[in-house]
Amino acid sequence: MEKQTDLSPLHCMFFIYQSFAYTTNGVLAEEEKKMIGNAMFRWTGSDKKQTNTIIQETLTWAQENIKTIKEQVETMISMIEFLKTQESFDLKKREYFLMDIRNIARADGKFLDSEKKWHDMMSKQLGVEIKISAETDDVIEESLEKVEKRKIGFRR
């Protein structure tokens, strides 16, 4: 029988960063990878070993459990919901998280409308009033409602 292990907020954050960078335009640019690595390094308190462990565990888990872009998006949105429930993920950390999303979006030299919309969807889901896209609140809300939630977790 598989053992369910705890899913840490850091695993979720890495998955969200990576998924956001890839799903918004179908490319994970080297500049985006570097920006994601820098963000994760900061979140781990500059602990290189922990950063590498989080990245490797998350990539392995995703390879085993995520088979389609649809599943990736559903998991990403479910992980954002999970982060929102974490007591330690307060408003200040949510704002830093969204700043990371914007920095990742800009890392490849392009800040696409789709990236701005995804940022606003995450902002709305996290209950943070930071809006950067031209989309209306209704469009953002409808887009969020269309994404199915997925069970998330790591199994060993």
C-alpha positions in Angstrom: 0.0 0.0 0.0 1.3 3.5 -0.9 2.0 5.8 2.0 0.6 9.3 1.7 3.1 11.9 2.7 2.6 15.5 3.6 2.6 18.0 0.8 4.6 21.0 1.8 3.8 24.6 0.7 7.3 24.7 -0.8 6.5 21.7 -3.1 3.3 23.5 -4.2 5.0 26.8 -4.8 7.6 25.2 -7.0 5.0 23.2 -9.0 2.9 26.4 -9.4 5.9 28.5 -10.6 7.0 25.8 -13.0 3.5 25.1 -14.3 2.7 28.8 -14.7 5.9 29.4 -16.7 5.2 26.5 -19.0 1.4 26.5 -19.5 1.1 30.2 -20.3 3.0 29.8 -23.6 4.1 26.2 -23.9 7.8 27.0 -23.2 9.9 26.9 -20.1 12.7 29.3 -21.0 16.1 29.1 -19.3 15.6 32.6 -17.8 12.3 31.4 -16.3 14.0 28.3 -14.8 16.7 30.6 -13.3 14.1 33.0 -11.8 12.1 30.0 -10.4 15.3 28.7 -8.8 16.1 32.0 -7.3 12.6 32.4 -5.9 12.8 28.9 -4.3 16.2 29.6 -2.9 14.8 32.6 -1.1 11.7 30.7 0.2 14.0 28.0 1.7 16.0 30.6 3.5 18.9 30.2 1.1 19.2 26.5 1.9 20.7 25.0 -1.3 20.2 21.4 -0.2 16.5 21.9 0.7 15.9 23.9 -2.5 17.3 21.0 -4.6 15.4 18.4 -2.7 12.1 20.3 -3.1 12.7 20.7 -6.9 13.7 17.1 -7.4 10.8 15.6 -5.3 8.3 17.9 -7.1 9.6 17.1 -10.6 9.6 13.3 -9.9 6.1 13.6 -8.5 4.8 15.6 -11.4 6.4 13.2 -13.9 4.5 10.3 -12.2 1.2 12.0 -11.6 0.6 14.7 -14.2 -0.1 13.5 -17.7 -1.8 16.4 -19.5 -1.8 20.2 -19.5 -5.4 20.0 -18.2 -4.2 18.0 -15.1 -1.3 20.4 -14.7 -3.6 23.4 -14.6 -6.1 21.7 -12.3 -3.3 20.7 -9.9 -1.8 24.2 -10.0 -5.2 25.8 -9.0 -5.8 23.2 -6.3 -2.3 23.9 -4.9 -3.0 27.6 -4.8 -6.2 26.8 -2.8 -4.1 24.6 -0.5 -1.6 27.5 0.0 -4.4 29.8 0.9 -5.4 27.5 3.8 -1.9 27.5 5.3 -1.8 29.8 8.4 1.8 30.6 7.7 1.0 31.8 4.2 -0.2 35.2 5.3 -0.9 38.3 3.2 2.7 39.4 3.0 3.8 35.9 1.8 0.9 35.8 -0.7 2.1 39.2 -2.1 5.7 38.0 -2.4 4.4 34.8 -4.1 2.5 37.0 -6.7 5.6 39.2 -7.1 7.5 36.0 -8.0 4.8 35.1 -10.5 5.3 38.5 -12.2 9.1 38.2 -12.2 8.8 34.7 -13.7 6.5 36.1 -16.4 8.9 38.9 -17.2 12.1 36.7 -17.1 12.0 35.7 -20.8 11.5 39.4 -21.8 7.8 39.0 -22.6 4.9 39.7 -20.3 2.0 38.1 -22.2 -1.7 38.8 -21.7 -2.2 35.2 -20.8 0.4 35.5 -18.0 -1.3 38.6 -16.7 -4.7 36.8 -16.7 -3.2 33.8 -14.8 -1.6 36.2 -12.3 -5.0 37.8 -11.7 -6.7 34.4 -11.3 -4.1 33.4 -8.7 -4.5 36.8 -7.0 -8.3 36.4 -6.8 -8.0 32.9 -5.5 -5.5 34.0 -2.8 -7.7 36.9 -1.8 -5.1 39.5 -2.7 -6.2 42.7 -4.4 -3.5 42.9 -7.0 -4.8 43.1 -10.6 -2.6 43.6 -13.6 -4.6 42.3 -16.6 -7.2 44.1 -18.7 -9.7 41.3 -17.9 -12.8 42.1 -15.9 -13.4 40.6 -12.5 -16.2 38.6 -14.0 -13.9 37.1 -16.6 -11.3 36.2 -14.0 -14.0 34.6 -11.8 -15.5 32.6 -14.7 -12.1 31.4 -15.7 -11.4 30.2 -12.2 -14.8 28.4 -12.0 -14.1 26.5 -15.2 -11.0 24.8 -13.7 -11.7 21.5 -11.9 -10.1 20.9 -8.6 -7.8 17.9 -8.2 -6.7 15.9 -5.2 -3.1 16.8 -4.5 -0.4 15.0 -2.5 2.8 13.1 -2.7 2.9 9.3 -2.4 6.0 7.3 -1.6 
